Amino acid sequence: MESSLAETRRGKIARMLKVTDMSPSEISSAIGEKVSYVVDDLVHISRSRKYGFMMVLPARCLKCGYVFKPEIKVPKRCPRCKSTWISEPRFKLV
Ligand SMILES: [Zn+2]
């Protein structure tokens, strides 16, 4: 059983992502919830058909340009150049 609180939070995130694409940090500050919870919610939203299709704009290394796999997580370090200067992935519901 999911709590109704988590359900409400996901509904709120889904409504925002239908308007514009956002990164986990942007969602985190918009709803005042930790990035780790936001990522967990994004995974649930992407698996549930009721919210639509989740588009993932992959994370990118800002030092060497390495493009990560389009996954719902926030990478910490570039596997190619080891830089931590990473642009977060962005998500949009279509
Ligand atoms: Zn890199």
PDB file of the backbone (N, CA, C, O) and the ligand in Angstrom, with CONECT records:
HET     ZN  A 101       1
ATOM      1  N   MET A   1       0.842  -1.210   0.000  1.00  0.00           N
ATOM      2  CA  MET A   1       0.000   0.000   0.000  1.00  0.00           C
ATOM      3  C   MET A   1       0.873   1.255   0.000  1.00  0.00           C
ATOM      4  O   MET A   1       1.738   1.415   0.861  1.00  0.00           O
ATOM      5  N   GLU A   2       0.651   2.108  -0.932  1.00  0.00           N
ATOM      6  CA  GLU A   2       1.363   3.391  -0.959  1.00  0.00           C
ATOM      7  C   GLU A   2       0.636   4.363  -0.044  1.00  0.00           C
ATOM      8  O   GLU A   2      -0.590   4.317   0.061  1.00  0.00           O
ATOM      9  N   SER A   3       1.369   5.229   0.611  1.00  0.00           N
ATOM     10  CA  SER A   3       0.683   6.229   1.427  1.00  0.00           C
ATOM     11  C   SER A   3       0.058   7.282   0.529  1.00  0.00           C
ATOM     12  O   SER A   3       0.549   7.543  -0.570  1.00  0.00           O
ATOM     13  N   SER A   4      -1.031   7.890   1.002  1.00  0.00           N
ATOM     14  CA  SER A   4      -1.711   8.896   0.183  1.00  0.00           C
ATOM     15  C   SER A   4      -0.848  10.143   0.057  1.00  0.00           C
ATOM     16  O   SER A   4      -0.983  10.912  -0.895  1.00  0.00           O
ATOM     17  N   LEU A   5       0.045  10.336   1.034  1.00  0.00           N
ATOM     18  CA  LEU A   5       0.947  11.490   0.987  1.00  0.00           C
ATOM     19  C   LEU A   5       1.888  11.384  -0.210  1.00  0.00           C
ATOM     20  O   LEU A   5       2.087  12.353  -0.943  1.00  0.00           O
ATOM     21  N   ALA A   6       2.468  10.186  -0.401  1.00  0.00           N
ATOM     22  CA  ALA A   6       3.352   9.954  -1.545  1.00  0.00           C
ATOM     23  C   ALA A   6       2.566  10.102  -2.838  1.00  0.00           C
ATOM     24  O   ALA A   6       3.082  10.626  -3.826  1.00  0.00           O
ATOM     25  N   GLU A   7       1.336   9.648  -2.836  1.00  0.00           N
ATOM     26  CA  GLU A   7       0.472   9.732  -4.016  1.00  0.00           C
ATOM     27  C   GLU A   7       0.243  11.195  -4.400  1.00  0.00           C
ATOM     28  O   GLU A   7       0.311  11.560  -5.573  1.00  0.00           O
ATOM     29  N   THR A   8      -0.026  12.018  -3.397  1.00  0.00           N
ATOM     30  CA  THR A   8      -0.262  13.448  -3.626  1.00  0.00           C
ATOM     31  C   THR A   8       0.988  14.117  -4.177  1.00  0.00           C
ATOM     32  O   THR A   8       0.916  14.943  -5.087  1.00  0.00           O
ATOM     33  N   ARG A   9       2.140  13.748  -3.611  1.00  0.00           N
ATOM     34  CA  ARG A   9       3.409  14.331  -4.039  1.00  0.00           C
ATOM     35  C   ARG A   9       3.691  13.962  -5.493  1.00  0.00           C
ATOM     36  O   ARG A   9       4.131  14.800  -6.280  1.00  0.00           O
ATOM     37  N   ARG A  10       3.437  12.719  -5.837  1.00  0.00           N
ATOM     38  CA  ARG A  10       3.670  12.288  -7.229  1.00  0.00           C
ATOM     39  C   ARG A  10       2.728  12.994  -8.187  1.00  0.00           C
ATOM     40  O   ARG A  10       3.116  13.355  -9.298  1.00  0.00           O
ATOM     41  N   GLY A  11       1.492  13.189  -7.757  1.00  0.00           N
ATOM     42  CA  GLY A  11       0.527  13.914  -8.584  1.00  0.00           C
ATOM     43  C   GLY A  11       1.004  15.326  -8.861  1.00  0.00           C
ATOM     44  O   GLY A  11       0.874  15.836  -9.974  1.00  0.00           O
ATOM     45  N   LYS A  12       1.561  15.954  -7.826  1.00  0.00           N
ATOM     46  CA  LYS A  12       2.067  17.326  -7.936  1.00  0.00           C
ATOM     47  C   LYS A  12       3.254  17.377  -8.912  1.00  0.00           C
ATOM     48  O   LYS A  12       3.323  18.249  -9.779  1.00  0.00           O
ATOM     49  N   ILE A  13       4.183  16.427  -8.753  1.00  0.00           N
ATOM     50  CA  ILE A  13       5.351  16.364  -9.637  1.00  0.00           C
ATOM     51  C   ILE A  13       4.897  16.127 -11.080  1.00  0.00           C
ATOM     52  O   ILE A  13       5.387  16.765 -12.012  1.00  0.00           O
ATOM     53  N   ALA A  14       3.943  15.188 -11.246  1.00  0.00           N
ATOM     54  CA  ALA A  14       3.454  14.853 -12.589  1.00  0.00           C
ATOM     55  C   ALA A  14       2.835  16.089 -13.257  1.00  0.00           C
ATOM     56  O   ALA A  14       3.033  16.320 -14.450  1.00  0.00           O
ATOM     57  N   ARG A  15       2.087  16.878 -12.479  1.00  0.00           N
ATOM     58  CA  ARG A  15       1.465  18.078 -13.057  1.00  0.00           C
ATOM     59  C   ARG A  15       2.524  19.071 -13.525  1.00  0.00           C
ATOM     60  O   ARG A  15       2.375  19.700 -14.573  1.00  0.00           O
ATOM     61  N   MET A  16       3.594  19.209 -12.744  1.00  0.00           N
ATOM     62  CA  MET A  16       4.673  20.134 -13.142  1.00  0.00           C
ATOM     63  C   MET A  16       5.374  19.648 -14.408  1.00  0.00           C
ATOM     64  O   MET A  16       5.698  20.437 -15.296  1.00  0.00           O
ATOM     65  N   LEU A  17       5.605  18.320 -14.477  1.00  0.00           N
ATOM     66  CA  LEU A  17       6.350  17.758 -15.614  1.00  0.00           C
ATOM     67  C   LEU A  17       5.539  17.736 -16.900  1.00  0.00           C
ATOM     68  O   LEU A  17       6.082  17.537 -17.987  1.00  0.00           O
ATOM     69  N   LYS A  18       4.230  17.944 -16.765  1.00  0.00           N
ATOM     70  CA  LYS A  18       3.416  18.031 -17.974  1.00  0.00           C
ATOM     71  C   LYS A  18       3.537  19.412 -18.598  1.00  0.00           C
ATOM     72  O   LYS A  18       3.265  19.599 -19.784  1.00  0.00           O
ATOM     73  N   VAL A  19       3.947  20.372 -17.786  1.00  0.00           N
ATOM     74  CA  VAL A  19       4.083  21.753 -18.252  1.00  0.00           C
ATOM     75  C   VAL A  19       5.478  21.997 -18.834  1.00  0.00           C
ATOM     76  O   VAL A  19       5.633  22.609 -19.890  1.00  0.00           O
ATOM     77  N   THR A  20       6.476  21.506 -18.119  1.00  0.00           N
ATOM     78  CA  THR A  20       7.846  21.771 -18.554  1.00  0.00           C
ATOM     79  C   THR A  20       8.790  20.662 -18.105  1.00  0.00           C
ATOM     80  O   THR A  20       8.450  19.888 -17.211  1.00  0.00           O
ATOM     81  N   ASP A  21       9.967  20.574 -18.710  1.00  0.00           N
ATOM     82  CA  ASP A  21      10.946  19.588 -18.253  1.00  0.00           C
ATOM     83  C   ASP A  21      11.701  20.145 -17.051  1.00  0.00           C
ATOM     84  O   ASP A  21      11.989  21.340 -16.986  1.00  0.00           O
ATOM     85  N   MET A  22      12.017  19.264 -16.100  1.00  0.00           N
ATOM     86  CA  MET A  22      12.694  19.679 -14.870  1.00  0.00           C
ATOM     87  C   MET A  22      13.749  18.667 -14.464  1.00  0.00           C
ATOM     88  O   MET A  22      13.660  17.485 -14.798  1.00  0.00           O
ATOM     89  N   SER A  23      14.760  19.154 -13.730  1.00  0.00           N
ATOM     90  CA  SER A  23      15.771  18.258 -13.168  1.00  0.00           C
ATOM     91  C   SER A  23      15.334  17.885 -11.746  1.00  0.00           C
ATOM     92  O   SER A  23      14.511  18.579 -11.149  1.00  0.00           O
ATOM     93  N   PRO A  24      15.883  16.794 -11.205  1.00  0.00           N
ATOM     94  CA  PRO A  24      15.517  16.403  -9.830  1.00  0.00           C
ATOM     95  C   PRO A  24      15.738  17.523  -8.807  1.00  0.00           C
ATOM     96  O   PRO A  24      14.926  17.686  -7.895  1.00  0.00           O
ATOM     97  N   SER A  25      16.817  18.293  -8.941  1.00  0.00           N
ATOM     98  CA  SER A  25      17.069  19.388  -7.989  1.00  0.00           C
ATOM     99  C   SER A  25      16.017  20.484  -8.092  1.00  0.00           C
ATOM    100  O   SER A  25      15.601  21.055  -7.084  1.00  0.00           O
ATOM    101  N   GLU A  26      15.590  20.770  -9.317  1.00  0.00           N
ATOM    102  CA  GLU A  26      14.546  21.786  -9.505  1.00  0.00           C
ATOM    103  C   GLU A  26      13.232  21.327  -8.883  1.00  0.00           C
ATOM    104  O   GLU A  26      12.541  22.104  -8.223  1.00  0.00           O
ATOM    105  N   ILE A  27      12.892  20.054  -9.101  1.00  0.00           N
ATOM    106  CA  ILE A  27      11.667  19.509  -8.506  1.00  0.00           C
ATOM    107  C   ILE A  27      11.794  19.535  -6.989  1.00  0.00           C
ATOM    108  O   ILE A  27      10.860  19.905  -6.278  1.00  0.00           O
ATOM    109  N   SER A  28      12.976  19.132  -6.502  1.00  0.00           N
ATOM    110  CA  SER A  28      13.243  19.102  -5.070  1.00  0.00           C
ATOM    111  C   SER A  28      12.999  20.462  -4.421  1.00  0.00           C
ATOM    112  O   SER A  28      12.351  20.536  -3.377  1.00  0.00           O
ATOM    113  N   SER A  29      13.507  21.534  -5.019  1.00  0.00           N
ATOM    114  CA  SER A  29      13.288  22.839  -4.394  1.00  0.00           C
ATOM    115  C   SER A  29      11.855  23.338  -4.602  1.00  0.00           C
ATOM    116  O   SER A  29      11.343  24.109  -3.790  1.00  0.00           O
ATOM    117  N   ALA A  30      11.203  22.898  -5.693  1.00  0.00           N
ATOM    118  CA  ALA A  30       9.829  23.331  -5.939  1.00  0.00           C
ATOM    119  C   ALA A  30       8.861  22.729  -4.913  1.00  0.00           C
ATOM    120  O   ALA A  30       7.904  23.388  -4.504  1.00  0.00           O
ATOM    121  N   ILE A  31       9.104  21.488  -4.498  1.00  0.00           N
ATOM    122  CA  ILE A  31       8.163  20.845  -3.579  1.00  0.00           C
ATOM    123  C   ILE A  31       8.722  20.699  -2.170  1.00  0.00           C
ATOM    124  O   ILE A  31       8.016  20.237  -1.272  1.00  0.00           O
ATOM    125  N   GLY A  32       9.987  21.088  -1.961  1.00  0.00           N
ATOM    126  CA  GLY A  32      10.573  21.021  -0.627  1.00  0.00           C
ATOM    127  C   GLY A  32      10.777  19.596  -0.137  1.00  0.00           C
ATOM    128  O   GLY A  32      10.524  19.281   1.026  1.00  0.00           O
ATOM    129  N   GLU A  33      11.235  18.745  -1.035  1.00  0.00           N
ATOM    130  CA  GLU A  33      11.464  17.339  -0.680  1.00  0.00           C
ATOM    131  C   GLU A  33      12.871  16.956  -1.129  1.00  0.00           C
ATOM    132  O   GLU A  33      13.409  17.531  -2.075  1.00  0.00           O
ATOM    133  N   LYS A  34      13.460  15.980  -0.441  1.00  0.00           N
ATOM    134  CA  LYS A  34      14.828  15.572  -0.763  1.00  0.00           C
ATOM    135  C   LYS A  34      14.944  15.012  -2.184  1.00  0.00           C
ATOM    136  O   LYS A  34      14.008  14.397  -2.694  1.00  0.00           O
ATOM    137  N   VAL A  35      16.100  15.231  -2.817  1.00  0.00           N
ATOM    138  CA  VAL A  35      16.329  14.751  -4.186  1.00  0.00           C
ATOM    139  C   VAL A  35      16.145  13.233  -4.272  1.00  0.00           C
ATOM    140  O   VAL A  35      15.623  12.722  -5.263  1.00  0.00           O
ATOM    141  N   SER A  36      16.576  12.514  -3.227  1.00  0.00           N
ATOM    142  CA  SER A  36      16.447  11.042  -3.270  1.00  0.00           C
ATOM    143  C   SER A  36      14.976  10.622  -3.324  1.00  0.00           C
ATOM    144  O   SER A  36      14.637   9.653  -4.004  1.00  0.00           O
ATOM    145  N   TYR A  37      14.091  11.346  -2.609  1.00  0.00           N
ATOM    146  CA  TYR A  37      12.652  11.052  -2.672  1.00  0.00           C
ATOM    147  C   TYR A  37      12.095  11.391  -4.045  1.00  0.00           C
ATOM    148  O   TYR A  37      11.262  10.671  -4.596  1.00  0.00           O
ATOM    149  N   VAL A  38      12.582  12.517  -4.587  1.00  0.00           N
ATOM    150  CA  VAL A  38      12.120  12.954  -5.903  1.00  0.00           C
ATOM    151  C   VAL A  38      12.461  11.890  -6.951  1.00  0.00           C
ATOM    152  O   VAL A  38      11.623  11.547  -7.785  1.00  0.00           O
ATOM    153  N   VAL A  39      13.685  11.372  -6.906  1.00  0.00           N
ATOM    154  CA  VAL A  39      14.111  10.350  -7.867  1.00  0.00           C
ATOM    155  C   VAL A  39      13.235   9.108  -7.731  1.00  0.00           C
ATOM    156  O   VAL A  39      12.828   8.515  -8.730  1.00  0.00           O
ATOM    157  N   ASP A  40      12.945   8.714  -6.476  1.00  0.00           N
ATOM    158  CA  ASP A  40      12.068   7.571  -6.217  1.00  0.00           C
ATOM    159  C   ASP A  40      10.667   7.817  -6.796  1.00  0.00           C
ATOM    160  O   ASP A  40      10.071   6.929  -7.407  1.00  0.00           O
ATOM    161  N   ASP A  41      10.156   9.034  -6.594  1.00  0.00           N
ATOM    162  CA  ASP A  41       8.838   9.379  -7.151  1.00  0.00           C
ATOM    163  C   ASP A  41       8.861   9.333  -8.673  1.00  0.00           C
ATOM    164  O   ASP A  41       7.907   8.873  -9.302  1.00  0.00           O
ATOM    165  N   LEU A  42       9.955   9.811  -9.261  1.00  0.00           N
ATOM    166  CA  LEU A  42      10.065   9.821 -10.727  1.00  0.00           C
ATOM    167  C   LEU A  42      10.022   8.399 -11.287  1.00  0.00           C
ATOM    168  O   LEU A  42       9.419   8.144 -12.330  1.00  0.00           O
ATOM    169  N   VAL A  43      10.676   7.476 -10.570  1.00  0.00           N
ATOM    170  CA  VAL A  43      10.654   6.072 -10.997  1.00  0.00           C
ATOM    171  C   VAL A  43       9.215   5.551 -10.977  1.00  0.00           C
ATOM    172  O   VAL A  43       8.772   4.904 -11.926  1.00  0.00           O
ATOM    173  N   HIS A  44       8.483   5.836  -9.885  1.00  0.00           N
ATOM    174  CA  HIS A  44       7.087   5.402  -9.789  1.00  0.00           C
ATOM    175  C   HIS A  44       6.230   6.034 -10.887  1.00  0.00           C
ATOM    176  O   HIS A  44       5.410   5.363 -11.514  1.00  0.00           O
ATOM    177  N   ILE A  45       6.433   7.329 -11.108  1.00  0.00           N
ATOM    178  CA  ILE A  45       5.643   8.043 -12.120  1.00  0.00           C
ATOM    179  C   ILE A  45       5.895   7.440 -13.504  1.00  0.00           C
ATOM    180  O   ILE A  45       4.967   7.274 -14.295  1.00  0.00           O
ATOM    181  N   SER A  46       7.154   7.116 -13.785  1.00  0.00           N
ATOM    182  CA  SER A  46       7.485   6.574 -15.110  1.00  0.00           C
ATOM    183  C   SER A  46       6.885   5.185 -15.316  1.00  0.00           C
ATOM    184  O   SER A  46       6.619   4.781 -16.448  1.00  0.00           O
ATOM    185  N   ARG A  47       6.670   4.451 -14.213  1.00  0.00           N
ATOM    186  CA  ARG A  47       6.131   3.089 -14.322  1.00  0.00           C
ATOM    187  C   ARG A  47       4.614   3.073 -14.382  1.00  0.00           C
ATOM    188  O   ARG A  47       4.016   2.094 -14.828  1.00  0.00           O
ATOM    189  N   SER A  48       3.993   4.153 -13.935  1.00  0.00           N
ATOM    190  CA  SER A  48       2.534   4.192 -13.894  1.00  0.00           C
ATOM    191  C   SER A  48       1.997   4.816 -15.177  1.00  0.00           C
ATOM    192  O   SER A  48       2.413   5.903 -15.579  1.00  0.00           O
ATOM    193  N   ARG A  49       1.072   4.114 -15.808  1.00  0.00           N
ATOM    194  CA  ARG A  49       0.553   4.595 -17.083  1.00  0.00           C
ATOM    195  C   ARG A  49      -0.352   5.815 -16.934  1.00  0.00           C
ATOM    196  O   ARG A  49      -0.564   6.563 -17.888  1.00  0.00           O
ATOM    197  N   LYS A  50      -0.879   6.005 -15.734  1.00  0.00           N
ATOM    198  CA  LYS A  50      -1.865   7.084 -15.578  1.00  0.00           C
ATOM    199  C   LYS A  50      -1.254   8.479 -15.755  1.00  0.00           C
ATOM    200  O   LYS A  50      -1.972   9.445 -16.013  1.00  0.00           O
ATOM    201  N   TYR A  51       0.071   8.580 -15.617  1.00  0.00           N
ATOM    202  CA  TYR A  51       0.702   9.889 -15.729  1.00  0.00           C
ATOM    203  C   TYR A  51       1.154  10.214 -17.159  1.00  0.00           C
ATOM    204  O   TYR A  51       1.507  11.358 -17.442  1.00  0.00           O
ATOM    205  N   GLY A  52       1.148   9.232 -18.056  1.00  0.00           N
ATOM    206  CA  GLY A  52       1.644   9.461 -19.412  1.00  0.00           C
ATOM    207  C   GLY A  52       3.049   8.904 -19.575  1.00  0.00           C
ATOM    208  O   GLY A  52       3.523   8.136 -18.738  1.00  0.00           O
ATOM    209  N   PHE A  53       3.707   9.293 -20.650  1.00  0.00           N
ATOM    210  CA  PHE A  53       5.031   8.758 -20.954  1.00  0.00           C
ATOM    211  C   PHE A  53       6.124   9.697 -20.448  1.00  0.00           C
ATOM    212  O   PHE A  53       6.107  10.898 -20.717  1.00  0.00           O
ATOM    213  N   MET A  54       7.071   9.124 -19.712  1.00  0.00           N
ATOM    214  CA  MET A  54       8.162   9.922 -19.148  1.00  0.00           C
ATOM    215  C   MET A  54       9.313  10.025 -20.155  1.00  0.00           C
ATOM    216  O   MET A  54       9.909   9.019 -20.542  1.00  0.00           O
ATOM    217  N   MET A  55       9.608  11.249 -20.567  1.00  0.00           N
ATOM    218  CA  MET A  55      10.734  11.493 -21.459  1.00  0.00           C
ATOM    219  C   MET A  55      11.951  11.822 -20.598  1.00  0.00           C
ATOM    220  O   MET A  55      11.872  12.654 -19.693  1.00  0.00           O
ATOM    221  N   VAL A  56      13.077  11.165 -20.885  1.00  0.00           N
ATOM    222  CA  VAL A  56      14.290  11.418 -20.105  1.00  0.00           C
ATOM    223  C   VAL A  56      15.339  12.080 -20.980  1.00  0.00           C
ATOM    224  O   VAL A  56      15.776  11.508 -21.979  1.00  0.00           O
ATOM    225  N   LEU A  57      15.742  13.292 -20.600  1.00  0.00           N
ATOM    226  CA  LEU A  57      16.864  13.942 -21.276  1.00  0.00           C
ATOM    227  C   LEU A  57      18.090  13.608 -20.433  1.00  0.00           C
ATOM    228  O   LEU A  57      18.211  14.082 -19.304  1.00  0.00           O
ATOM    229  N   PRO A  58      19.013  12.785 -20.976  1.00  0.00           N
ATOM    230  CA  PRO A  58      20.069  12.225 -20.141  1.00  0.00           C
ATOM    231  C   PRO A  58      21.008  13.265 -19.537  1.00  0.00           C
ATOM    232  O   PRO A  58      21.158  14.376 -20.046  1.00  0.00           O
ATOM    233  N   ALA A  59      21.638  12.858 -18.426  1.00  0.00           N
ATOM    234  CA  ALA A  59      22.653  13.689 -17.784  1.00  0.00           C
ATOM    235  C   ALA A  59      23.868  13.789 -18.703  1.00  0.00           C
ATOM    236  O   ALA A  59      24.098  12.921 -19.545  1.00  0.00           O
ATOM    237  N   ARG A  60      24.638  14.857 -18.527  1.00  0.00           N
ATOM    238  CA  ARG A  60      25.787  15.059 -19.387  1.00  0.00           C
ATOM    239  C   ARG A  60      26.955  15.575 -18.555  1.00  0.00           C
ATOM    240  O   ARG A  60      26.770  16.376 -17.639  1.00  0.00           O
ATOM    241  N   CYS A  61      28.142  15.117 -18.877  1.00  0.00           N
ATOM    242  CA  CYS A  61      29.341  15.641 -18.224  1.00  0.00           C
ATOM    243  C   CYS A  61      29.658  16.999 -18.849  1.00  0.00           C
ATOM    244  O   CYS A  61      29.798  17.116 -20.067  1.00  0.00           O
ATOM    245  N   LEU A  62      29.768  18.014 -18.008  1.00  0.00           N
ATOM    246  CA  LEU A  62      30.005  19.366 -18.525  1.00  0.00           C
ATOM    247  C   LEU A  62      31.481  19.608 -18.811  1.00  0.00           C
ATOM    248  O   LEU A  62      31.849  20.649 -19.354  1.00  0.00           O
ATOM    249  N   LYS A  63      32.320  18.654 -18.448  1.00  0.00           N
ATOM    250  CA  LYS A  63      33.747  18.802 -18.725  1.00  0.00           C
ATOM    251  C   LYS A  63      34.125  18.180 -20.070  1.00  0.00           C
ATOM    252  O   LYS A  63      34.766  18.823 -20.901  1.00  0.00           O
ATOM    253  N   CYS A  64      33.717  16.907 -20.279  1.00  0.00           N
ATOM    254  CA  CYS A  64      34.145  16.235 -21.514  1.00  0.00           C
ATOM    255  C   CYS A  64      32.986  15.968 -22.479  1.00  0.00           C
ATOM    256  O   CYS A  64      33.206  15.505 -23.598  1.00  0.00           O
ATOM    257  N   GLY A  65      31.757  16.257 -22.050  1.00  0.00           N
ATOM    258  CA  GLY A  65      30.620  16.080 -22.951  1.00  0.00           C
ATOM    259  C   GLY A  65      30.040  14.679 -22.977  1.00  0.00           C
ATOM    260  O   GLY A  65      29.150  14.391 -23.778  1.00  0.00           O
ATOM    261  N   TYR A  66      30.530  13.810 -22.116  1.00  0.00           N
ATOM    262  CA  TYR A  66      30.014  12.439 -22.047  1.00  0.00           C
ATOM    263  C   TYR A  66      28.507  12.468 -21.755  1.00  0.00           C
ATOM    264  O   TYR A  66      28.054  13.171 -20.851  1.00  0.00           O
ATOM    265  N   VAL A  67      27.740  11.696 -22.532  1.00  0.00           N
ATOM    266  CA  VAL A  67      26.297  11.617 -22.307  1.00  0.00           C
ATOM    267  C   VAL A  67      25.976  10.305 -21.601  1.00  0.00           C
ATOM    268  O   VAL A  67      26.314   9.225 -22.084  1.00  0.00           O
ATOM    269  N   PHE A  68      25.314  10.420 -20.446  1.00  0.00           N
ATOM    270  CA  PHE A  68      24.961   9.241 -19.664  1.00  0.00           C
ATOM    271  C   PHE A  68      23.784   8.518 -20.304  1.00  0.00           C
ATOM    272  O   PHE A  68      23.133   9.040 -21.208  1.00  0.00           O
ATOM    273  N   LYS A  69      23.520   7.291 -19.814  1.00  0.00           N
ATOM    274  CA  LYS A  69      22.333   6.572 -20.262  1.00  0.00           C
ATOM    275  C   LYS A  69      21.104   7.329 -19.766  1.00  0.00           C
ATOM    276  O   LYS A  69      21.145   7.929 -18.692  1.00  0.00           O
ATOM    277  N   PRO A  70      20.002   7.310 -20.540  1.00  0.00           N
ATOM    278  CA  PRO A  70      18.798   8.014 -20.075  1.00  0.00           C
ATOM    279  C   PRO A  70      18.117   7.265 -18.934  1.00  0.00           C
ATOM    280  O   PRO A  70      17.149   6.538 -19.158  1.00  0.00           O
ATOM    281  N   GLU A  71      18.616   7.438 -17.723  1.00  0.00           N
ATOM    282  CA  GLU A  71      18.090   6.725 -16.566  1.00  0.00           C
ATOM    283  C   GLU A  71      17.544   7.716 -15.546  1.00  0.00           C
ATOM    284  O   GLU A  71      17.898   8.895 -15.539  1.00  0.00           O
ATOM    285  N   ILE A  72      16.665   7.194 -14.680  1.00  0.00           N
ATOM    286  CA  ILE A  72      16.116   8.043 -13.632  1.00  0.00           C
ATOM    287  C   ILE A  72      17.009   7.930 -12.409  1.00  0.00           C
ATOM    288  O   ILE A  72      16.682   7.237 -11.446  1.00  0.00           O
ATOM    289  N   LYS A  73      18.128   8.613 -12.461  1.00  0.00           N
ATOM    290  CA  LYS A  73      19.007   8.762 -11.306  1.00  0.00           C
ATOM    291  C   LYS A  73      19.953   9.918 -11.570  1.00  0.00           C
ATOM    292  O   LYS A  73      20.126  10.356 -12.707  1.00  0.00           O
ATOM    293  N   VAL A  74      20.560  10.401 -10.498  1.00  0.00           N
ATOM    294  CA  VAL A  74      21.458  11.537 -10.634  1.00  0.00           C
ATOM    295  C   VAL A  74      22.893  11.043 -10.507  1.00  0.00           C
ATOM    296  O   VAL A  74      23.332  10.707  -9.407  1.00  0.00           O
ATOM    297  N   PRO A  75      23.638  10.991 -11.626  1.00  0.00           N
ATOM    298  CA  PRO A  75      25.010  10.496 -11.551  1.00  0.00           C
ATOM    299  C   PRO A  75      25.911  11.474 -10.812  1.00  0.00           C
ATOM    300  O   PRO A  75      25.722  12.688 -10.875  1.00  0.00           O
ATOM    301  N   LYS A  76      26.884  10.926 -10.118  1.00  0.00           N
ATOM    302  CA  LYS A  76      27.772  11.755  -9.299  1.00  0.00           C
ATOM    303  C   LYS A  76      29.080  12.078 -10.021  1.00  0.00           C
ATOM    304  O   LYS A  76      29.680  13.131  -9.805  1.00  0.00           O
ATOM    305  N   ARG A  77      29.512  11.151 -10.882  1.00  0.00           N
ATOM    306  CA  ARG A  77      30.851  11.264 -11.443  1.00  0.00           C
ATOM    307  C   ARG A  77      30.866  10.736 -12.869  1.00  0.00           C
ATOM    308  O   ARG A  77      30.211   9.742 -13.182  1.00  0.00           O
ATOM    309  N   CYS A  78      31.610  11.403 -13.718  1.00  0.00           N
ATOM    310  CA  CYS A  78      31.718  10.976 -15.104  1.00  0.00           C
ATOM    311  C   CYS A  78      32.610   9.741 -15.213  1.00  0.00           C
ATOM    312  O   CYS A  78      33.733   9.757 -14.711  1.00  0.00           O
ATOM    313  N   PRO A  79      32.136   8.666 -15.861  1.00  0.00           N
ATOM    314  CA  PRO A  79      32.943   7.453 -15.986  1.00  0.00           C
ATOM    315  C   PRO A  79      34.133   7.638 -16.936  1.00  0.00           C
ATOM    316  O   PRO A  79      35.087   6.862 -16.893  1.00  0.00           O
ATOM    317  N   ARG A  80      34.077   8.660 -17.788  1.00  0.00           N
ATOM    318  CA  ARG A  80      35.152   8.851 -18.762  1.00  0.00           C
ATOM    319  C   ARG A  80      36.273   9.722 -18.212  1.00  0.00           C
ATOM    320  O   ARG A  80      37.442   9.342 -18.282  1.00  0.00           O
ATOM    321  N   CYS A  81      35.926  10.899 -17.659  1.00  0.00           N
ATOM    322  CA  CYS A  81      36.987  11.817 -17.213  1.00  0.00           C
ATOM    323  C   CYS A  81      37.010  11.998 -15.695  1.00  0.00           C
ATOM    324  O   CYS A  81      37.852  12.727 -15.172  1.00  0.00           O
ATOM    325  N   LYS A  82      36.080  11.331 -14.977  1.00  0.00           N
ATOM    326  CA  LYS A  82      36.006  11.369 -13.507  1.00  0.00           C
ATOM    327  C   LYS A  82      35.593  12.725 -12.949  1.00  0.00           C
ATOM    328  O   LYS A  82      35.658  12.946 -11.740  1.00  0.00           O
ATOM    329  N   SER A  83      35.172  13.627 -13.817  1.00  0.00           N
ATOM    330  CA  SER A  83      34.717  14.930 -13.334  1.00  0.00           C
ATOM    331  C   SER A  83      33.408  14.770 -12.572  1.00  0.00           C
ATOM    332  O   SER A  83      32.624  13.864 -12.856  1.00  0.00           O
ATOM    333  N   THR A  84      33.172  15.658 -11.597  1.00  0.00           N
ATOM    334  CA  THR A  84      31.890  15.662 -10.890  1.00  0.00           C
ATOM    335  C   THR A  84      31.023  16.838 -11.366  1.00  0.00           C
ATOM    336  O   THR A  84      29.979  17.140 -10.788  1.00  0.00           O
ATOM    337  N   TRP A  85      31.485  17.478 -12.421  1.00  0.00           N
ATOM    338  CA  TRP A  85      30.754  18.600 -13.001  1.00  0.00           C
ATOM    339  C   TRP A  85      29.735  18.031 -13.996  1.00  0.00           C
ATOM    340  O   TRP A  85      29.989  17.961 -15.199  1.00  0.00           O
ATOM    341  N   ILE A  86      28.586  17.631 -13.464  1.00  0.00           N
ATOM    342  CA  ILE A  86      27.602  16.896 -14.246  1.00  0.00           C
ATOM    343  C   ILE A  86      26.296  17.694 -14.309  1.00  0.00           C
ATOM    344  O   ILE A  86      25.818  18.189 -13.288  1.00  0.00           O
ATOM    345  N   SER A  87      25.733  17.814 -15.487  1.00  0.00           N
ATOM    346  CA  SER A  87      24.396  18.392 -15.561  1.00  0.00           C
ATOM    347  C   SER A  87      23.386  17.278 -15.318  1.00  0.00           C
ATOM    348  O   SER A  87      23.481  16.207 -15.917  1.00  0.00           O
ATOM    349  N   GLU A  88      22.423  17.529 -14.442  1.00  0.00           N
ATOM    350  CA  GLU A  88      21.435  16.507 -14.081  1.00  0.00           C
ATOM    351  C   GLU A  88      20.567  16.136 -15.277  1.00  0.00           C
ATOM    352  O   GLU A  88      20.383  16.932 -16.198  1.00  0.00           O
ATOM    353  N   PRO A  89      20.037  14.912 -15.251  1.00  0.00           N
ATOM    354  CA  PRO A  89      19.056  14.571 -16.294  1.00  0.00           C
ATOM    355  C   PRO A  89      17.799  15.416 -16.091  1.00  0.00           C
ATOM    356  O   PRO A  89      17.549  15.905 -14.989  1.00  0.00           O
ATOM    357  N   ARG A  90      17.008  15.589 -17.153  1.00  0.00           N
ATOM    358  CA  ARG A  90      15.757  16.327 -17.042  1.00  0.00           C
ATOM    359  C   ARG A  90      14.615  15.425 -17.482  1.00  0.00           C
ATOM    360  O   ARG A  90      14.779  14.543 -18.326  1.00  0.00           O
ATOM    361  N   PHE A  91      13.469  15.668 -16.894  1.00  0.00           N
ATOM    362  CA  PHE A  91      12.316  14.795 -17.123  1.00  0.00           C
ATOM    363  C   PHE A  91      11.110  15.599 -17.583  1.00  0.00           C
ATOM    364  O   PHE A  91      10.884  16.731 -17.154  1.00  0.00           O
ATOM    365  N   LYS A  92      10.342  14.969 -18.475  1.00  0.00           N
ATOM    366  CA  LYS A  92       9.124  15.632 -18.962  1.00  0.00           C
ATOM    367  C   LYS A  92       8.082  14.556 -19.233  1.00  0.00           C
ATOM    368  O   LYS A  92       8.407  13.485 -19.745  1.00  0.00           O
ATOM    369  N   LEU A  93       6.848  14.838 -18.893  1.00  0.00           N
ATOM    370  CA  LEU A  93       5.760  13.901 -19.197  1.00  0.00           C
ATOM    371  C   LEU A  93       5.060  14.333 -20.465  1.00  0.00           C
ATOM    372  O   LEU A  93       4.668  15.490 -20.612  1.00  0.00           O
ATOM    373  N   VAL A  94       4.905  13.384 -21.390  1.00  0.00           N
ATOM    374  CA  VAL A  94       4.232  13.705 -22.651  1.00  0.00           C
ATOM    375  C   VAL A  94       3.026  12.794 -22.841  1.00  0.00           C
ATOM    376  O   VAL A  94       2.321  12.904 -23.845  1.00  0.00           O
TER     377      VAL A  94
HETATM  378 ZN    ZN A 101      33.533  13.681 -18.380  1.00  0.00          ZN2+
END
